[in-house]
Amino acid sequence: MKSLEPRHGLARVLSKLGVCSRSQAQVLVRAGRVRVNGRIVRDPEAPTSGVRDRIAVDGEEVSAREKIHLALNKPRGYVTTASDERGRDTVYDLLKSGAVKLPAAWLAPVGRLDKASEGLLLFTNDSKWAARLTDPASHLDKTYHVQIDALADDGLLARLAEGIVDAGEKLELKSVRELRRGEKNSWLEIVLDEGRNRQIRRVLAAFDIGVLRLLRVAIGPVVLGDLTKGSVRVLTAAEVAALAG
């Protein structure tokens, strides 16, 4: 008879249950602080069912946490990581200090924004939902407003739209248009439907264009709106469903 629910490594199961990150779970397991069905398990990869097995951390039995879906307006200067070896401010500092009272659950970012970028960043403990959003096959639109150190013209916009090849990767923009301009710089609206590392910055750098500001203003139907810098809000049920398609 086939198993009704697949078994995964114990550390992964703890992460999926929203207890902590997978790396933190590995530390807990190796320290002998986790029991499965009453027995201490020290192997983070031990096959475990999050449904059928009884799992306890430090003597307290754990179960699936309430699903949480959040939007954060990330300011510049924060790194998208739980802890930073260089002591830099992280997005988790913002979550802890936010006005939204969060249940005791591990939240993971859905995608990333680099330190110099700002704007909309999603968090969840719902790993299946996050996987759907980050699956390249989903082609989920992400919209950015980008201030560049040049004045855009039709020729530049056409070249940007063609994309580039960088380090063997084809980098394309789904769309690009000028929003407004000043005396020496322009604001562009750029839409991506794929997620390559530092994709916008790399495309612009190929044309010797520097980025002054890079702000993500929407992920699919979810918009940054008037959410202030450093603030967090809970996604509506409609937004959660719409993002998952």
C-alpha positions as a Markdown table, in Angstrom:
| # | Residue | x | y | z |
|---|---|---|---|---|
| 1 | Met | 0.0 | 0.0 | 0.0 |
| 2 | Lys | 1.3 | 3.4 | -0.9 |
| 3 | Ser | 2.0 | 6.0 | 1.8 |
| 4 | Leu | -0.7 | 8.6 | 2.1 |
| 5 | Glu | 1.8 | 11.3 | 2.8 |
| 6 | Pro | 5.5 | 11.5 | 1.7 |
| 7 | Arg | 8.3 | 11.3 | 4.2 |
| 8 | His | 11.0 | 13.9 | 4.1 |
| 9 | Gly | 14.2 | 14.6 | 6.1 |
| 10 | Leu | 13.5 | 15.6 | 9.7 |
| 11 | Ala | 15.0 | 19.1 | 9.4 |
| 12 | Arg | 12.9 | 19.8 | 6.3 |
| 13 | Val | 9.8 | 18.6 | 8.0 |
| 14 | Leu | 10.5 | 20.9 | 11.0 |
| 15 | Ser | 10.9 | 23.8 | 8.6 |
| 16 | Lys | 7.7 | 23.0 | 6.7 |
| 17 | Leu | 5.8 | 22.9 | 10.0 |
| 18 | Gly | 7.0 | 26.4 | 10.6 |
| 19 | Val | 9.1 | 25.6 | 13.6 |
| 20 | Cys | 12.3 | 27.2 | 12.3 |
| 21 | Ser | 14.5 | 27.4 | 9.3 |
| 22 | Arg | 16.0 | 24.2 | 7.9 |
| 23 | Ser | 19.5 | 25.2 | 9.0 |
| 24 | Gln | 18.3 | 25.9 | 12.5 |
| 25 | Ala | 16.5 | 22.6 | 12.5 |
| 26 | Gln | 19.6 | 20.8 | 11.6 |
| 27 | Val | 21.3 | 22.3 | 14.7 |
| 28 | Leu | 18.4 | 21.3 | 16.9 |
| 29 | Val | 18.4 | 17.7 | 15.6 |
| 30 | Arg | 22.2 | 17.2 | 15.9 |
| 31 | Ala | 22.0 | 18.5 | 19.5 |
| 32 | Gly | 19.6 | 15.8 | 20.4 |
| 33 | Arg | 16.7 | 18.2 | 21.1 |
| 34 | Val | 14.2 | 16.6 | 18.8 |
| 35 | Arg | 12.3 | 13.4 | 19.4 |
| 36 | Val | 10.2 | 11.5 | 16.8 |
| 37 | Asn | 7.6 | 9.2 | 18.3 |
| 38 | Gly | 9.4 | 9.4 | 21.7 |
| 39 | Arg | 12.9 | 8.6 | 20.4 |
| 40 | Ile | 15.7 | 11.1 | 20.1 |
| 41 | Val | 16.8 | 11.4 | 16.4 |
| 42 | Arg | 20.1 | 13.0 | 15.6 |
| 43 | Asp | 20.1 | 12.7 | 11.8 |
| 44 | Pro | 18.6 | 15.7 | 10.1 |
| 45 | Glu | 17.9 | 13.6 | 7.0 |
| 46 | Ala | 16.0 | 10.9 | 8.9 |
| 47 | Pro | 12.8 | 10.1 | 6.9 |
| 48 | Thr | 9.9 | 11.7 | 8.8 |
| 49 | Ser | 6.2 | 12.4 | 8.2 |
| 50 | Gly | 4.9 | 15.7 | 9.4 |
| 51 | Val | 1.4 | 14.2 | 9.5 |
| 52 | Arg | 1.7 | 10.7 | 11.0 |
| 53 | Asp | 4.8 | 11.0 | 13.2 |
| 54 | Arg | 4.8 | 12.7 | 16.7 |
| 55 | Ile | 7.6 | 15.3 | 16.7 |
| 56 | Ala | 8.7 | 17.1 | 19.8 |
| 57 | Val | 11.3 | 19.8 | 20.3 |
| 58 | Asp | 12.7 | 20.3 | 23.8 |
| 59 | Gly | 9.9 | 18.1 | 25.1 |
| 60 | Glu | 7.1 | 20.2 | 23.4 |
| 61 | Glu | 5.1 | 18.5 | 20.7 |
| 62 | Val | 4.9 | 20.5 | 17.5 |
| 63 | Ser | 2.2 | 20.5 | 14.8 |
| 64 | Ala | 1.5 | 22.4 | 11.6 |
| 65 | Arg | 1.4 | 26.2 | 12.3 |
| 66 | Glu | -1.3 | 28.6 | 11.0 |
| 67 | Lys | -0.4 | 29.6 | 7.5 |
| 68 | Ile | 0.9 | 33.2 | 7.4 |
| 69 | His | 1.4 | 35.4 | 4.3 |
| 70 | Leu | 2.9 | 38.8 | 4.8 |
| 71 | Ala | 4.0 | 41.8 | 2.7 |
| 72 | Leu | 6.9 | 44.0 | 3.8 |
| 73 | Asn | 8.1 | 47.3 | 2.3 |
| 74 | Lys | 11.8 | 46.7 | 2.5 |
| 75 | Pro | 14.0 | 49.8 | 2.8 |
| 76 | Arg | 17.4 | 50.1 | 1.3 |
| 77 | Gly | 20.3 | 48.8 | 3.5 |
| 78 | Tyr | 18.7 | 45.6 | 4.8 |
| 79 | Val | 19.8 | 42.2 | 3.7 |
| 80 | Thr | 17.4 | 39.4 | 3.0 |
| 81 | Thr | 18.7 | 36.8 | 5.4 |
| 82 | Ala | 17.9 | 35.6 | 8.9 |
| 83 | Ser | 21.3 | 36.4 | 10.3 |
| 84 | Asp | 24.3 | 38.2 | 8.8 |
| 85 | Glu | 27.9 | 37.3 | 9.6 |
| 86 | Arg | 28.9 | 40.9 | 9.0 |
| 87 | Gly | 26.4 | 42.2 | 11.5 |
| 88 | Arg | 24.3 | 44.1 | 8.9 |
| 89 | Asp | 20.6 | 44.9 | 9.5 |
| 90 | Thr | 18.3 | 42.1 | 8.2 |
| 91 | Val | 14.7 | 42.1 | 7.0 |
| 92 | Tyr | 13.9 | 40.0 | 10.1 |
| 93 | Asp | 14.8 | 43.0 | 12.3 |
| 94 | Leu | 11.9 | 44.7 | 10.6 |
| 95 | Leu | 9.5 | 41.8 | 11.1 |
| 96 | Lys | 10.3 | 41.7 | 14.8 |
| 97 | Ser | 9.8 | 45.4 | 15.3 |
| 98 | Gly | 6.6 | 45.7 | 13.1 |
| 99 | Ala | 3.2 | 46.6 | 14.3 |
| 100 | Val | 1.7 | 43.3 | 13.1 |
| 101 | Lys | 1.7 | 40.7 | 15.9 |
| 102 | Leu | 3.1 | 37.5 | 14.5 |
| 103 | Pro | 2.5 | 34.0 | 15.7 |
| 104 | Ala | 5.5 | 31.9 | 16.8 |
| 105 | Ala | 6.4 | 30.5 | 13.4 |
| 106 | Trp | 9.4 | 30.5 | 11.1 |
| 107 | Leu | 8.7 | 32.8 | 8.1 |
| 108 | Ala | 10.8 | 32.6 | 4.9 |
| 109 | Pro | 11.1 | 35.3 | 2.3 |
| 110 | Val | 9.5 | 34.4 | -1.1 |
| 111 | Gly | 12.3 | 35.5 | -3.4 |
| 112 | Arg | 14.8 | 38.2 | -2.5 |
| 113 | Leu | 15.8 | 41.8 | -2.8 |
| 114 | Asp | 19.4 | 42.7 | -2.6 |
| 115 | Lys | 20.7 | 45.2 | 0.0 |
| 116 | Ala | 20.6 | 48.2 | -2.3 |
| 117 | Ser | 17.0 | 47.4 | -3.5 |
| 118 | Glu | 13.8 | 48.3 | -1.8 |
| 119 | Gly | 10.1 | 47.7 | -2.0 |
| 120 | Leu | 7.7 | 44.7 | -1.9 |
| 121 | Leu | 9.0 | 41.5 | -0.3 |
| 122 | Leu | 6.7 | 38.6 | 0.7 |
| 123 | Phe | 7.1 | 36.2 | 3.6 |
| 124 | Thr | 5.3 | 33.0 | 4.5 |
| 125 | Asn | 5.6 | 29.7 | 6.4 |
| 126 | Asp | 3.5 | 28.1 | 3.6 |
| 127 | Ser | 6.2 | 26.3 | 1.7 |
| 128 | Lys | 3.8 | 24.9 | -1.0 |
| 129 | Trp | 2.5 | 28.4 | -1.7 |
| 130 | Ala | 6.0 | 29.8 | -1.9 |
| 131 | Ala | 7.1 | 27.1 | -4.2 |
| 132 | Arg | 4.3 | 27.9 | -6.6 |
| 133 | Leu | 5.2 | 31.6 | -6.7 |
| 134 | Thr | 8.9 | 31.0 | -7.2 |
| 135 | Asp | 8.5 | 28.2 | -9.8 |
| 136 | Pro | 10.0 | 29.5 | -13.1 |
| 137 | Ala | 7.0 | 28.0 | -14.9 |
| 138 | Ser | 4.6 | 30.4 | -13.1 |
| 139 | His | 6.0 | 33.4 | -15.0 |
| 140 | Leu | 4.7 | 35.6 | -12.2 |
| 141 | Asp | 5.0 | 39.3 | -13.2 |
| 142 | Lys | 7.2 | 41.4 | -10.9 |
| 143 | Thr | 7.1 | 45.2 | -11.5 |
| 144 | Tyr | 9.9 | 47.6 | -10.6 |
| 145 | His | 10.4 | 51.3 | -10.8 |
| 146 | Val | 14.1 | 52.0 | -11.5 |
| 147 | Gln | 15.9 | 55.4 | -11.5 |
| 148 | Ile | 18.8 | 55.3 | -13.9 |
| 149 | Asp | 21.7 | 57.7 | -14.2 |
| 150 | Ala | 20.9 | 58.5 | -17.9 |
| 151 | Leu | 18.1 | 59.8 | -20.0 |
| 152 | Ala | 16.1 | 57.1 | -21.7 |
| 153 | Asp | 15.3 | 57.4 | -25.4 |
| 154 | Asp | 13.5 | 55.1 | -27.8 |
| 155 | Gly | 16.7 | 53.5 | -29.0 |
| 156 | Leu | 17.8 | 52.7 | -25.4 |
| 157 | Leu | 14.4 | 51.2 | -24.5 |
| 158 | Ala | 14.5 | 49.1 | -27.7 |
| 159 | Arg | 17.9 | 47.7 | -26.8 |
| 160 | Leu | 16.9 | 47.0 | -23.3 |
| 161 | Ala | 13.8 | 45.2 | -24.5 |
| 162 | Glu | 16.0 | 42.9 | -26.6 |
| 163 | Gly | 17.8 | 41.6 | -23.5 |
| 164 | Ile | 21.4 | 40.5 | -23.2 |
| 165 | Val | 23.6 | 37.4 | -22.7 |
| 166 | Asp | 25.7 | 37.7 | -19.5 |
| 167 | Ala | 27.9 | 34.9 | -18.2 |
| 168 | Gly | 26.1 | 32.5 | -20.4 |
| 169 | Glu | 22.6 | 33.5 | -19.2 |
| 170 | Lys | 20.0 | 35.1 | -21.5 |
| 171 | Leu | 18.6 | 38.0 | -19.5 |
| 172 | Glu | 15.3 | 39.5 | -20.8 |
| 173 | Leu | 12.9 | 42.1 | -19.6 |
| 174 | Lys | 9.2 | 41.3 | -20.2 |
| 175 | Ser | 8.6 | 45.0 | -20.7 |
| 176 | Val | 10.3 | 48.4 | -20.2 |
| 177 | Arg | 9.0 | 51.9 | -20.5 |
| 178 | Glu | 9.9 | 55.4 | -19.3 |
| 179 | Leu | 7.8 | 56.7 | -16.5 |
| 180 | Arg | 9.2 | 60.2 | -16.1 |
| 181 | Arg | 12.5 | 62.1 | -16.4 |
| 182 | Gly | 14.5 | 64.8 | -14.8 |
| 183 | Glu | 17.4 | 66.8 | -16.2 |
| 184 | Lys | 19.9 | 64.0 | -16.0 |
| 185 | Asn | 18.1 | 60.8 | -15.2 |
| 186 | Ser | 15.0 | 58.8 | -16.0 |
| 187 | Trp | 12.6 | 56.6 | -14.1 |
| 188 | Leu | 11.8 | 53.3 | -15.9 |
| 189 | Glu | 9.0 | 50.8 | -15.2 |
| 190 | Ile | 10.5 | 47.3 | -15.8 |
| 191 | Val | 8.4 | 44.1 | -15.6 |
| 192 | Leu | 10.1 | 40.7 | -15.2 |
| 193 | Asp | 8.5 | 37.3 | -15.4 |
| 194 | Glu | 11.6 | 35.4 | -14.4 |
| 195 | Gly | 13.9 | 35.7 | -11.5 |
| 196 | Arg | 17.6 | 35.8 | -12.3 |
| 197 | Asn | 20.2 | 37.1 | -9.8 |
| 198 | Arg | 20.5 | 40.9 | -10.0 |
| 199 | Gln | 18.8 | 40.7 | -13.4 |
| 200 | Ile | 17.8 | 44.3 | -13.9 |
| 201 | Arg | 21.2 | 45.7 | -12.6 |
| 202 | Arg | 23.1 | 43.3 | -15.0 |
| 203 | Val | 21.0 | 44.3 | -18.0 |
| 204 | Leu | 21.5 | 48.0 | -17.4 |
| 205 | Ala | 25.2 | 47.6 | -16.6 |
| 206 | Ala | 25.7 | 46.0 | -20.0 |
| 207 | Phe | 24.8 | 49.4 | -21.5 |
| 208 | Asp | 26.9 | 51.3 | -19.0 |
| 209 | Ile | 23.9 | 52.5 | -17.1 |
| 210 | Gly | 24.0 | 52.9 | -13.3 |
| 211 | Val | 21.0 | 52.3 | -11.0 |
| 212 | Leu | 20.3 | 55.1 | -8.6 |
| 213 | Arg | 17.2 | 53.4 | -7.0 |
| 214 | Leu | 15.5 | 50.1 | -7.6 |
| 215 | Leu | 12.0 | 49.7 | -6.1 |
| 216 | Arg | 9.7 | 46.7 | -6.5 |
| 217 | Val | 6.2 | 48.0 | -6.6 |
| 218 | Ala | 4.2 | 44.8 | -7.4 |
| 219 | Ile | 4.3 | 41.1 | -7.4 |
| 220 | Gly | 1.5 | 39.8 | -9.6 |
| 221 | Pro | -1.7 | 41.4 | -8.4 |
| 222 | Val | -0.3 | 42.5 | -5.0 |
| 223 | Val | 0.9 | 46.1 | -5.0 |
| 224 | Leu | 3.1 | 48.0 | -2.6 |
| 225 | Gly | 0.6 | 50.8 | -2.5 |
| 226 | Asp | 0.8 | 53.1 | 0.5 |
| 227 | Leu | 2.6 | 50.6 | 2.8 |
| 228 | Thr | 5.3 | 52.7 | 4.5 |
| 229 | Lys | 9.0 | 51.8 | 4.5 |
| 230 | Gly | 9.8 | 49.1 | 7.1 |
| 231 | Ser | 6.1 | 48.3 | 7.6 |
| 232 | Val | 4.4 | 44.9 | 7.3 |
| 233 | Arg | 0.8 | 43.9 | 6.5 |
| 234 | Val | -1.0 | 40.6 | 6.2 |
| 235 | Leu | -2.1 | 39.6 | 2.7 |
| 236 | Thr | -5.8 | 39.2 | 2.2 |
| 237 | Ala | -7.2 | 35.8 | 1.3 |
| 238 | Ala | -8.0 | 37.0 | -2.2 |
| 239 | Glu | -4.4 | 38.1 | -2.7 |
| 240 | Val | -3.0 | 34.8 | -1.4 |
| 241 | Ala | -5.3 | 32.9 | -3.8 |
| 242 | Ala | -4.6 | 35.2 | -6.8 |
| 243 | Leu | -0.8 | 34.9 | -6.3 |
| 244 | Ala | -1.0 | 31.1 | -6.3 |
| 245 | Gly | -3.0 | 31.2 | -9.6 |
